[in-house]
């Protein structure tokens, strides 16, 4: 319908409003807690914003919810995400795109993402929710990742895990790098 936000923006708008109301904070308070402009948050809640990974992570942390809860569409019996589709969110720091493939439930807090990266800039991530853990399997290319001061280089088929609640980074070492990221949240 004309005038309505397109998915995934509609999903993000509804989720932000729902989670903000659940916590019982105003737009102003949430913007302050997340370190984002109130106007940015207002645009996101109206479905007219263009959120970055960094903004959504900051809002998720401020709301005490995983990133996935802000972008996951409503539940369906079967869901297929074709290559190149799904709720994609770009980074403002690097040529990095995260696509949520599966979100955990209230009882199983794990989210699965496909991440695509290109060389040139590093995706610097702040720590996520306390005790979160990241698991990464490289599908193609070469990837340098991990907590600050403890990065490792991975190639196709390589797996690494590290604490997600401390600052960490992702850097593509060759073009066409992509990986599967599984986030666990206690």
Biotite code that builds the C-alpha atoms (Angstrom):
import biotite.structure as struc

atoms = struc.array([
    struc.Atom([0.000, 0.000, 0.000], chain_id="A", res_id=1, res_name="UNK", atom_name="CA", element="C"),
    struc.Atom([1.270, 3.513, -0.729], chain_id="A", res_id=2, res_name="UNK", atom_name="CA", element="C"),
    struc.Atom([2.674, 5.376, 2.273], chain_id="A", res_id=3, res_name="UNK", atom_name="CA", element="C"),
    struc.Atom([3.442, 2.195, 4.251], chain_id="A", res_id=4, res_name="UNK", atom_name="CA", element="C"),
    struc.Atom([7.057, 1.271, 4.965], chain_id="A", res_id=5, res_name="UNK", atom_name="CA", element="C"),
    struc.Atom([8.475, -1.695, 3.029], chain_id="A", res_id=6, res_name="UNK", atom_name="CA", element="C"),
    struc.Atom([9.727, -4.791, 4.830], chain_id="A", res_id=7, res_name="UNK", atom_name="CA", element="C"),
    struc.Atom([12.235, -5.054, 6.495], chain_id="A", res_id=8, res_name="UNK", atom_name="CA", element="C"),
    struc.Atom([11.793, -1.394, 7.480], chain_id="A", res_id=9, res_name="UNK", atom_name="CA", element="C"),
    struc.Atom([8.223, -2.140, 8.605], chain_id="A", res_id=10, res_name="UNK", atom_name="CA", element="C"),
    struc.Atom([9.496, -5.047, 10.736], chain_id="A", res_id=11, res_name="UNK", atom_name="CA", element="C"),
    struc.Atom([12.184, -2.832, 12.274], chain_id="A", res_id=12, res_name="UNK", atom_name="CA", element="C"),
    struc.Atom([9.720, 0.007, 12.955], chain_id="A", res_id=13, res_name="UNK", atom_name="CA", element="C"),
    struc.Atom([7.204, -2.294, 14.646], chain_id="A", res_id=14, res_name="UNK", atom_name="CA", element="C"),
    struc.Atom([9.895, -4.095, 16.660], chain_id="A", res_id=15, res_name="UNK", atom_name="CA", element="C"),
    struc.Atom([11.482, -0.874, 17.919], chain_id="A", res_id=16, res_name="UNK", atom_name="CA", element="C"),
    struc.Atom([8.137, 0.509, 19.020], chain_id="A", res_id=17, res_name="UNK", atom_name="CA", element="C"),
    struc.Atom([7.138, -2.812, 20.634], chain_id="A", res_id=18, res_name="UNK", atom_name="CA", element="C"),
    struc.Atom([10.427, -3.241, 22.523], chain_id="A", res_id=19, res_name="UNK", atom_name="CA", element="C"),
    struc.Atom([10.609, 0.429, 23.588], chain_id="A", res_id=20, res_name="UNK", atom_name="CA", element="C"),
    struc.Atom([7.071, 0.217, 24.980], chain_id="A", res_id=21, res_name="UNK", atom_name="CA", element="C"),
    struc.Atom([7.860, -3.114, 26.663], chain_id="A", res_id=22, res_name="UNK", atom_name="CA", element="C"),
    struc.Atom([10.778, -1.482, 28.496], chain_id="A", res_id=23, res_name="UNK", atom_name="CA", element="C"),
    struc.Atom([8.626, 1.592, 29.228], chain_id="A", res_id=24, res_name="UNK", atom_name="CA", element="C"),
    struc.Atom([10.943, 4.320, 27.947], chain_id="A", res_id=25, res_name="UNK", atom_name="CA", element="C"),
    struc.Atom([10.317, 7.358, 25.800], chain_id="A", res_id=26, res_name="UNK", atom_name="CA", element="C"),
    struc.Atom([11.897, 7.979, 22.406], chain_id="A", res_id=27, res_name="UNK", atom_name="CA", element="C"),
    struc.Atom([14.146, 10.558, 24.044], chain_id="A", res_id=28, res_name="UNK", atom_name="CA", element="C"),
    struc.Atom([15.313, 8.168, 26.773], chain_id="A", res_id=29, res_name="UNK", atom_name="CA", element="C"),
    struc.Atom([15.994, 5.285, 24.384], chain_id="A", res_id=30, res_name="UNK", atom_name="CA", element="C"),
    struc.Atom([17.894, 7.562, 21.993], chain_id="A", res_id=31, res_name="UNK", atom_name="CA", element="C"),
    struc.Atom([20.013, 8.774, 24.919], chain_id="A", res_id=32, res_name="UNK", atom_name="CA", element="C"),
    struc.Atom([20.711, 5.224, 26.194], chain_id="A", res_id=33, res_name="UNK", atom_name="CA", element="C"),
    struc.Atom([21.690, 4.028, 22.710], chain_id="A", res_id=34, res_name="UNK", atom_name="CA", element="C"),
    struc.Atom([23.709, 7.112, 21.802], chain_id="A", res_id=35, res_name="UNK", atom_name="CA", element="C"),
    struc.Atom([21.668, 7.845, 18.669], chain_id="A", res_id=36, res_name="UNK", atom_name="CA", element="C"),
    struc.Atom([19.872, 11.004, 17.643], chain_id="A", res_id=37, res_name="UNK", atom_name="CA", element="C"),
    struc.Atom([16.232, 11.177, 18.709], chain_id="A", res_id=38, res_name="UNK", atom_name="CA", element="C"),
    struc.Atom([15.292, 12.155, 15.149], chain_id="A", res_id=39, res_name="UNK", atom_name="CA", element="C"),
    struc.Atom([17.020, 8.992, 13.861], chain_id="A", res_id=40, res_name="UNK", atom_name="CA", element="C"),
    struc.Atom([15.020, 6.852, 16.271], chain_id="A", res_id=41, res_name="UNK", atom_name="CA", element="C"),
    struc.Atom([11.769, 8.643, 15.350], chain_id="A", res_id=42, res_name="UNK", atom_name="CA", element="C"),
    struc.Atom([12.442, 7.978, 11.647], chain_id="A", res_id=43, res_name="UNK", atom_name="CA", element="C"),
    struc.Atom([13.186, 4.310, 12.354], chain_id="A", res_id=44, res_name="UNK", atom_name="CA", element="C"),
    struc.Atom([9.984, 3.865, 14.356], chain_id="A", res_id=45, res_name="UNK", atom_name="CA", element="C"),
    struc.Atom([7.991, 5.467, 11.552], chain_id="A", res_id=46, res_name="UNK", atom_name="CA", element="C"),
    struc.Atom([9.596, 3.143, 8.998], chain_id="A", res_id=47, res_name="UNK", atom_name="CA", element="C"),
    struc.Atom([11.255, 5.959, 7.075], chain_id="A", res_id=48, res_name="UNK", atom_name="CA", element="C"),
    struc.Atom([14.806, 5.603, 8.385], chain_id="A", res_id=49, res_name="UNK", atom_name="CA", element="C"),
    struc.Atom([17.735, 3.756, 6.865], chain_id="A", res_id=50, res_name="UNK", atom_name="CA", element="C"),
    struc.Atom([19.301, 1.936, 9.821], chain_id="A", res_id=51, res_name="UNK", atom_name="CA", element="C"),
    struc.Atom([22.877, 0.715, 9.942], chain_id="A", res_id=52, res_name="UNK", atom_name="CA", element="C"),
    struc.Atom([24.114, -2.366, 11.755], chain_id="A", res_id=53, res_name="UNK", atom_name="CA", element="C"),
    struc.Atom([25.755, -0.112, 14.341], chain_id="A", res_id=54, res_name="UNK", atom_name="CA", element="C"),
    struc.Atom([22.552, 1.799, 15.090], chain_id="A", res_id=55, res_name="UNK", atom_name="CA", element="C"),
    struc.Atom([20.446, -1.348, 15.441], chain_id="A", res_id=56, res_name="UNK", atom_name="CA", element="C"),
    struc.Atom([23.048, -3.050, 17.680], chain_id="A", res_id=57, res_name="UNK", atom_name="CA", element="C"),
    struc.Atom([23.182, 0.038, 19.919], chain_id="A", res_id=58, res_name="UNK", atom_name="CA", element="C"),
    struc.Atom([19.381, 0.090, 20.170], chain_id="A", res_id=59, res_name="UNK", atom_name="CA", element="C"),
    struc.Atom([19.263, -3.649, 20.893], chain_id="A", res_id=60, res_name="UNK", atom_name="CA", element="C"),
    struc.Atom([21.822, -3.296, 23.684], chain_id="A", res_id=61, res_name="UNK", atom_name="CA", element="C"),
    struc.Atom([19.942, -0.300, 25.135], chain_id="A", res_id=62, res_name="UNK", atom_name="CA", element="C"),
    struc.Atom([16.703, -2.325, 25.046], chain_id="A", res_id=63, res_name="UNK", atom_name="CA", element="C"),
    struc.Atom([18.350, -5.494, 26.395], chain_id="A", res_id=64, res_name="UNK", atom_name="CA", element="C"),
    struc.Atom([17.367, -7.560, 23.340], chain_id="A", res_id=65, res_name="UNK", atom_name="CA", element="C"),
    struc.Atom([19.378, -9.299, 20.608], chain_id="A", res_id=66, res_name="UNK", atom_name="CA", element="C"),
    struc.Atom([19.766, -7.547, 17.261], chain_id="A", res_id=67, res_name="UNK", atom_name="CA", element="C"),
    struc.Atom([17.564, -10.200, 15.664], chain_id="A", res_id=68, res_name="UNK", atom_name="CA", element="C"),
    struc.Atom([14.517, -9.174, 17.675], chain_id="A", res_id=69, res_name="UNK", atom_name="CA", element="C"),
    struc.Atom([14.653, -5.816, 15.886], chain_id="A", res_id=70, res_name="UNK", atom_name="CA", element="C"),
    struc.Atom([14.740, -7.199, 12.332], chain_id="A", res_id=71, res_name="UNK", atom_name="CA", element="C"),
    struc.Atom([13.062, -10.633, 12.425], chain_id="A", res_id=72, res_name="UNK", atom_name="CA", element="C"),
    struc.Atom([9.769, -10.837, 10.496], chain_id="A", res_id=73, res_name="UNK", atom_name="CA", element="C"),
    struc.Atom([6.654, -12.388, 12.062], chain_id="A", res_id=74, res_name="UNK", atom_name="CA", element="C"),
    struc.Atom([6.691, -16.176, 12.546], chain_id="A", res_id=75, res_name="UNK", atom_name="CA", element="C"),
    struc.Atom([5.500, -18.452, 9.733], chain_id="A", res_id=76, res_name="UNK", atom_name="CA", element="C"),
    struc.Atom([5.290, -22.255, 9.406], chain_id="A", res_id=77, res_name="UNK", atom_name="CA", element="C"),
    struc.Atom([8.069, -22.483, 6.812], chain_id="A", res_id=78, res_name="UNK", atom_name="CA", element="C"),
    struc.Atom([10.398, -19.758, 5.715], chain_id="A", res_id=79, res_name="UNK", atom_name="CA", element="C"),
    struc.Atom([12.851, -19.835, 2.832], chain_id="A", res_id=80, res_name="UNK", atom_name="CA", element="C"),
    struc.Atom([15.387, -17.100, 2.283], chain_id="A", res_id=81, res_name="UNK", atom_name="CA", element="C"),
    struc.Atom([16.809, -17.219, -1.212], chain_id="A", res_id=82, res_name="UNK", atom_name="CA", element="C"),
    struc.Atom([20.395, -16.124, -1.837], chain_id="A", res_id=83, res_name="UNK", atom_name="CA", element="C"),
    struc.Atom([20.510, -12.327, -1.978], chain_id="A", res_id=84, res_name="UNK", atom_name="CA", element="C"),
    struc.Atom([17.175, -11.915, -0.152], chain_id="A", res_id=85, res_name="UNK", atom_name="CA", element="C"),
    struc.Atom([16.226, -11.470, 3.497], chain_id="A", res_id=86, res_name="UNK", atom_name="CA", element="C"),
    struc.Atom([16.467, -8.585, 5.944], chain_id="A", res_id=87, res_name="UNK", atom_name="CA", element="C"),
    struc.Atom([19.870, -7.129, 4.963], chain_id="A", res_id=88, res_name="UNK", atom_name="CA", element="C"),
    struc.Atom([21.465, -4.384, 7.029], chain_id="A", res_id=89, res_name="UNK", atom_name="CA", element="C"),
    struc.Atom([24.641, -2.593, 5.942], chain_id="A", res_id=90, res_name="UNK", atom_name="CA", element="C"),
    struc.Atom([27.447, -1.233, 8.090], chain_id="A", res_id=91, res_name="UNK", atom_name="CA", element="C"),
    struc.Atom([28.402, 2.423, 7.958], chain_id="A", res_id=92, res_name="UNK", atom_name="CA", element="C"),
    struc.Atom([32.058, 1.550, 8.739], chain_id="A", res_id=93, res_name="UNK", atom_name="CA", element="C"),
    struc.Atom([32.909, -1.049, 6.103], chain_id="A", res_id=94, res_name="UNK", atom_name="CA", element="C"),
    struc.Atom([31.607, -2.935, 3.082], chain_id="A", res_id=95, res_name="UNK", atom_name="CA", element="C"),
    struc.Atom([29.818, -5.343, 5.455], chain_id="A", res_id=96, res_name="UNK", atom_name="CA", element="C"),
    struc.Atom([26.259, -6.616, 5.166], chain_id="A", res_id=97, res_name="UNK", atom_name="CA", element="C"),
    struc.Atom([24.461, -8.826, 7.673], chain_id="A", res_id=98, res_name="UNK", atom_name="CA", element="C"),
    struc.Atom([21.427, -10.866, 6.663], chain_id="A", res_id=99, res_name="UNK", atom_name="CA", element="C"),
    struc.Atom([19.398, -12.424, 9.463], chain_id="A", res_id=100, res_name="UNK", atom_name="CA", element="C"),
    struc.Atom([18.613, -16.011, 8.492], chain_id="A", res_id=101, res_name="UNK", atom_name="CA", element="C"),
    struc.Atom([17.063, -17.259, 11.742], chain_id="A", res_id=102, res_name="UNK", atom_name="CA", element="C"),
    struc.Atom([16.340, -15.748, 15.141], chain_id="A", res_id=103, res_name="UNK", atom_name="CA", element="C"),
    struc.Atom([16.177, -17.654, 18.384], chain_id="A", res_id=104, res_name="UNK", atom_name="CA", element="C"),
    struc.Atom([12.983, -17.866, 20.402], chain_id="A", res_id=105, res_name="UNK", atom_name="CA", element="C"),
    struc.Atom([12.494, -16.652, 23.962], chain_id="A", res_id=106, res_name="UNK", atom_name="CA", element="C"),
    struc.Atom([13.712, -20.083, 25.138], chain_id="A", res_id=107, res_name="UNK", atom_name="CA", element="C"),
    struc.Atom([16.455, -20.591, 22.551], chain_id="A", res_id=108, res_name="UNK", atom_name="CA", element="C"),
    struc.Atom([18.417, -17.413, 22.182], chain_id="A", res_id=109, res_name="UNK", atom_name="CA", element="C"),
    struc.Atom([20.539, -17.912, 19.113], chain_id="A", res_id=110, res_name="UNK", atom_name="CA", element="C"),
    struc.Atom([20.478, -16.053, 15.839], chain_id="A", res_id=111, res_name="UNK", atom_name="CA", element="C"),
    struc.Atom([21.952, -17.124, 12.485], chain_id="A", res_id=112, res_name="UNK", atom_name="CA", element="C"),
    struc.Atom([23.275, -14.572, 9.979], chain_id="A", res_id=113, res_name="UNK", atom_name="CA", element="C"),
    struc.Atom([24.953, -14.619, 6.600], chain_id="A", res_id=114, res_name="UNK", atom_name="CA", element="C"),
    struc.Atom([27.595, -11.899, 6.539], chain_id="A", res_id=115, res_name="UNK", atom_name="CA", element="C"),
    struc.Atom([29.159, -10.531, 3.368], chain_id="A", res_id=116, res_name="UNK", atom_name="CA", element="C"),
    struc.Atom([32.331, -8.447, 3.463], chain_id="A", res_id=117, res_name="UNK", atom_name="CA", element="C"),
    struc.Atom([34.687, -6.779, 1.024], chain_id="A", res_id=118, res_name="UNK", atom_name="CA", element="C"),
    struc.Atom([38.264, -5.644, 1.668], chain_id="A", res_id=119, res_name="UNK", atom_name="CA", element="C"),
    struc.Atom([39.048, -2.016, 2.376], chain_id="A", res_id=120, res_name="UNK", atom_name="CA", element="C"),
    struc.Atom([37.567, -1.138, 5.757], chain_id="A", res_id=121, res_name="UNK", atom_name="CA", element="C"),
    struc.Atom([37.197, -2.965, 9.044], chain_id="A", res_id=122, res_name="UNK", atom_name="CA", element="C"),
    struc.Atom([33.829, -3.592, 10.729], chain_id="A", res_id=123, res_name="UNK", atom_name="CA", element="C"),
    struc.Atom([34.464, -2.598, 14.359], chain_id="A", res_id=124, res_name="UNK", atom_name="CA", element="C"),
    struc.Atom([31.732, -3.950, 16.670], chain_id="A", res_id=125, res_name="UNK", atom_name="CA", element="C"),
    struc.Atom([31.047, -2.841, 20.216], chain_id="A", res_id=126, res_name="UNK", atom_name="CA", element="C"),
    struc.Atom([30.338, -5.554, 22.762], chain_id="A", res_id=127, res_name="UNK", atom_name="CA", element="C"),
    struc.Atom([26.832, -6.985, 22.551], chain_id="A", res_id=128, res_name="UNK", atom_name="CA", element="C"),
    struc.Atom([24.622, -8.262, 25.369], chain_id="A", res_id=129, res_name="UNK", atom_name="CA", element="C"),
    struc.Atom([26.521, -9.716, 28.365], chain_id="A", res_id=130, res_name="UNK", atom_name="CA", element="C"),
    struc.Atom([27.748, -13.330, 27.967], chain_id="A", res_id=131, res_name="UNK", atom_name="CA", element="C"),
    struc.Atom([26.929, -13.428, 24.250], chain_id="A", res_id=132, res_name="UNK", atom_name="CA", element="C"),
    struc.Atom([29.123, -15.690, 22.116], chain_id="A", res_id=133, res_name="UNK", atom_name="CA", element="C"),
    struc.Atom([29.819, -15.523, 18.372], chain_id="A", res_id=134, res_name="UNK", atom_name="CA", element="C"),
    struc.Atom([30.459, -18.604, 16.205], chain_id="A", res_id=135, res_name="UNK", atom_name="CA", element="C"),
    struc.Atom([31.718, -18.042, 12.649], chain_id="A", res_id=136, res_name="UNK", atom_name="CA", element="C"),
    struc.Atom([32.252, -20.437, 9.726], chain_id="A", res_id=137, res_name="UNK", atom_name="CA", element="C"),
    struc.Atom([33.829, -18.933, 6.616], chain_id="A", res_id=138, res_name="UNK", atom_name="CA", element="C"),
    struc.Atom([32.071, -20.044, 3.423], chain_id="A", res_id=139, res_name="UNK", atom_name="CA", element="C"),
    struc.Atom([34.240, -18.196, 0.877], chain_id="A", res_id=140, res_name="UNK", atom_name="CA", element="C"),
    struc.Atom([37.200, -15.835, 0.858], chain_id="A", res_id=141, res_name="UNK", atom_name="CA", element="C"),
    struc.Atom([39.452, -15.023, 3.802], chain_id="A", res_id=142, res_name="UNK", atom_name="CA", element="C"),
    struc.Atom([38.381, -13.306, 6.992], chain_id="A", res_id=143, res_name="UNK", atom_name="CA", element="C"),
    struc.Atom([40.261, -11.735, 9.916], chain_id="A", res_id=144, res_name="UNK", atom_name="CA", element="C"),
    struc.Atom([38.082, -11.598, 13.018], chain_id="A", res_id=145, res_name="UNK", atom_name="CA", element="C"),
    struc.Atom([37.924, -11.703, 16.774], chain_id="A", res_id=146, res_name="UNK", atom_name="CA", element="C"),
    struc.Atom([38.251, -9.589, 19.875], chain_id="A", res_id=147, res_name="UNK", atom_name="CA", element="C"),
    struc.Atom([40.583, -6.594, 19.888], chain_id="A", res_id=148, res_name="UNK", atom_name="CA", element="C"),
    struc.Atom([44.146, -7.822, 20.349], chain_id="A", res_id=149, res_name="UNK", atom_name="CA", element="C"),
    struc.Atom([43.230, -11.432, 19.561], chain_id="A", res_id=150, res_name="UNK", atom_name="CA", element="C"),
    struc.Atom([42.197, -11.668, 15.923], chain_id="A", res_id=151, res_name="UNK", atom_name="CA", element="C"),
    struc.Atom([42.716, -14.746, 13.745], chain_id="A", res_id=152, res_name="UNK", atom_name="CA", element="C"),
    struc.Atom([42.704, -15.283, 9.984], chain_id="A", res_id=153, res_name="UNK", atom_name="CA", element="C"),
    struc.Atom([40.258, -17.842, 8.597], chain_id="A", res_id=154, res_name="UNK", atom_name="CA", element="C"),
    struc.Atom([39.691, -19.417, 5.178], chain_id="A", res_id=155, res_name="UNK", atom_name="CA", element="C"),
    struc.Atom([36.844, -21.442, 3.653], chain_id="A", res_id=156, res_name="UNK", atom_name="CA", element="C"),
    struc.Atom([35.543, -24.067, 6.069], chain_id="A", res_id=157, res_name="UNK", atom_name="CA", element="C"),
    struc.Atom([37.422, -22.615, 9.066], chain_id="A", res_id=158, res_name="UNK", atom_name="CA", element="C"),
    struc.Atom([35.486, -22.054, 12.302], chain_id="A", res_id=159, res_name="UNK", atom_name="CA", element="C"),
    struc.Atom([36.150, -19.686, 15.206], chain_id="A", res_id=160, res_name="UNK", atom_name="CA", element="C"),
    struc.Atom([34.258, -18.718, 18.335], chain_id="A", res_id=161, res_name="UNK", atom_name="CA", element="C"),
    struc.Atom([34.819, -15.795, 20.695], chain_id="A", res_id=162, res_name="UNK", atom_name="CA", element="C"),
    struc.Atom([33.019, -13.669, 23.309], chain_id="A", res_id=163, res_name="UNK", atom_name="CA", element="C"),
    struc.Atom([30.593, -11.272, 21.628], chain_id="A", res_id=164, res_name="UNK", atom_name="CA", element="C"),
    struc.Atom([30.266, -9.042, 24.687], chain_id="A", res_id=165, res_name="UNK", atom_name="CA", element="C"),
    struc.Atom([33.638, -7.348, 24.162], chain_id="A", res_id=166, res_name="UNK", atom_name="CA", element="C"),
    struc.Atom([34.716, -5.088, 21.281], chain_id="A", res_id=167, res_name="UNK", atom_name="CA", element="C"),
    struc.Atom([35.612, -7.146, 18.216], chain_id="A", res_id=168, res_name="UNK", atom_name="CA", element="C"),
    struc.Atom([36.214, -6.789, 14.511], chain_id="A", res_id=169, res_name="UNK", atom_name="CA", element="C"),
    struc.Atom([35.592, -8.331, 11.095], chain_id="A", res_id=170, res_name="UNK", atom_name="CA", element="C"),
    struc.Atom([37.859, -7.681, 8.116], chain_id="A", res_id=171, res_name="UNK", atom_name="CA", element="C"),
    struc.Atom([37.683, -9.245, 4.650], chain_id="A", res_id=172, res_name="UNK", atom_name="CA", element="C"),
    struc.Atom([41.127, -10.102, 3.317], chain_id="A", res_id=173, res_name="UNK", atom_name="CA", element="C"),
    struc.Atom([39.981, -10.931, -0.231], chain_id="A", res_id=174, res_name="UNK", atom_name="CA", element="C"),
    struc.Atom([36.991, -9.916, -2.381], chain_id="A", res_id=175, res_name="UNK", atom_name="CA", element="C"),
    struc.Atom([33.819, -12.016, -2.172], chain_id="A", res_id=176, res_name="UNK", atom_name="CA", element="C"),
    struc.Atom([34.242, -13.029, 1.462], chain_id="A", res_id=177, res_name="UNK", atom_name="CA", element="C"),
    struc.Atom([31.165, -14.381, 3.214], chain_id="A", res_id=178, res_name="UNK", atom_name="CA", element="C"),
    struc.Atom([30.518, -16.401, 6.328], chain_id="A", res_id=179, res_name="UNK", atom_name="CA", element="C"),
    struc.Atom([27.804, -17.797, 8.561], chain_id="A", res_id=180, res_name="UNK", atom_name="CA", element="C"),
    struc.Atom([27.612, -16.150, 11.983], chain_id="A", res_id=181, res_name="UNK", atom_name="CA", element="C"),
    struc.Atom([25.722, -17.749, 14.873], chain_id="A", res_id=182, res_name="UNK", atom_name="CA", element="C"),
    struc.Atom([25.109, -15.467, 17.876], chain_id="A", res_id=183, res_name="UNK", atom_name="CA", element="C"),
    struc.Atom([24.240, -17.003, 21.240], chain_id="A", res_id=184, res_name="UNK", atom_name="CA", element="C"),
    struc.Atom([22.562, -14.850, 23.868], chain_id="A", res_id=185, res_name="UNK", atom_name="CA", element="C"),
    struc.Atom([22.038, -16.111, 27.441], chain_id="A", res_id=186, res_name="UNK", atom_name="CA", element="C"),
])
